[in-house]
Amino acid sequence: MHSAKSNKLDLTMPVQYVKGVGPARAKAFEALGVETLADLLEYFPRDWVFIPEPVKIHDLRPNEDATVAAVIEQTDFRPFGRQPMFKAVLADDTGVCQIIWFHGAYLKNKLAPGKVIVVSGKPTLYKHQLQFTNPKFVVLDSVTAADSQSLAGPVYPASAKLANRQIKRIISPILDDLAATAGEFYDDKFRAKTKLITRTEAFKWIHSPPGPDKLTQAKRRLKYDELFLMQLGLALKRYKIQHFSL
């Protein structure tokens, strides 16, 4: 029987046996082109989000990117006009701020007083009060659960049956072991000369980059490998033609 608990993963193992997958999610993964651990390793995010660590409302500054975790004190939906508006007032132990989402009718059943949310964006000063407009947000169980990773991280190609957050939860615990299975093509001297990171680092950082600079390095390494393998394939094809053609 297959197991994903070993430090040394088998890339041919069906994704079904990864913790948190099972038969139903395996079918959802299959619809996305992922059947084995090898497929999962190369199932790269389509985008990446980098979010500042949360601060207190009192520490917000106008026109500076920030993240806040706070409790919703009140909400108000105004359906009139060309831009229906959903408003919320957030509060923590240092102050209050206002959030506005234009065309926010979909939030009426999602956000309510008493709920805790993390919002991220660039607040502005409006009538002596700080205000976020159309910020990114996520609902939390509690303020103590808040960190920048609630909103940050990879954004995977998802589906109705397999959400991005589920894919993240499945890949994250096995990412180190999964990336460690990536074979290396070049020796240390060549990597130093070309300023390439290791292949293991590239796979780790493409899925979970510590920052934009690491993501850039990961993309560069994987693109370099892609070109290398393409050139190798062409060279082998030429060799076969020259030596085995009748």
C-alpha positions, -999 to +999 in steps of 0.1 A: +000+000+000+012+035-009+021+059+019+031+096+018+046+096+053+081+086+043+106+114+039+115+099+006+085+103-017+078+082-048+069+105-076+049+078-093+026+075-063-011+083-071-021+117-056-050+099-040-028+086-012-016+120-001-031+131+032-062+151+027-069+139-009-087+105-010-107+091-039-131+120-044-105+148-045-082+125-066-109+127-093-110+165-090-072+166-093-074+143-123-097+167-140-069+193-135-043+170-150-028+159-117-027+121-112+007+115-095+031+132-071+052+141-101+022+160-115+016+177-082+052+188-080+049+205-114+014+219-107+026+255-104+006+284-091-008+308-117-002+338-094+014+347-061+002+372-034+026+389-010+009+406+020+023+427+049+020+413+084-011+426+102-009+458+122-032+475+147-057+500+134-040+528+154-008+521+133-024+525+099-010+553+077-029+569+048-018+557+014+005+529+027-001+492+021-013+475+052-030+445+066-054+446+096-072+418+116-103+431+134-139+425+144-168+437+123-188+461+145-215+470+120-224+466+083-246+485+059-256+477+023-268+505+000-283+490-032-291+523-048-272+542-076-249+530-103-225+515-077-243+495-050-221+498-019-214+474+011-199+491+041-184+477+073-169+492+104-139+473+118-126+476+153-097+464+174-084+474+208-068+505+193-094+521+171-119+517+142-117+520+104-142+518+076-143+493+047-162+499+014-168+474-013-185+487-044-209+462-061-207+443-028-242+427-027-225+393-025-211+402+009-245+406+026-246+369+036-209+366+041-199+395+064-219+403+096-212+420+129-191+399+153-171+382+125-134+385+124-117+394+091-083+402+078-083+430+052-053+441+031-050+472+009-041+509+010-063+529+033-071+566+026-083+593+049-120+602+044-138+626+068-110+622+094-114+584+093-092+558+077-110+538+050-102+508+028-118+506-006-124+472-022-096+455-002-087+418-003-101+400+027-106+366+044-129+356+073-111+341+103-122+321+133-105+346+157-081+375+157-054+353+172-055+332+140-045+362+119-013+364+100-002+375+066-004+339+053-042+341+056-042+361+024-008+356+010+007+327-009+003+308-041-029+310-062-034+277-080-055+269-110-086+256-092-120+242-100-155+242-085-147+208-068-112+218-057-106+253-043-072+270-041-071+269-003-076+231-004-048+227-029-025+248-006-034+227+024-026+195+006+007+206-009+021+226+020+028+198+045+047+177+019+064+205+000+098+200+015+099+163+009+083+167-026+108+193-037+137+171-024+128+145-050+138+169-078+170+157-094+198+181-100+211+187-136+242+208-129+272+207-105+279+234-079+306+251-101+282+255-130+254+268-107+278+293-092+289+305-126+253+309-139+240+321-105+213+294-104+197+282-073+193+244-068+165+226-084+151+217-050+150+253-040+134+262-073+104+239-067+101+250-030+101+287-039+078+284-070+051+268-047+059+289-016+082+318-022+095+336+010+094+368-011+093+383-046+130+380-051+130+342-043+101+338-067+121+355-094+150+331-088+128+301-089+112+311-122+146+318-137+160+283-127+129+265-140+129+284-172+167+276-176+159+239-171+131+240-196+155+254-223+182+229-213+158+200-217+146+213-250+181+216-263+190+182-250+160+167-268+170+183-301+206+171-297+194+135-291+171+137-321+200+149-343+222+121-329+196+094-337+192+108-373+230+108-378+237+074-364+206+053-368+190+065-400+191+041-429 
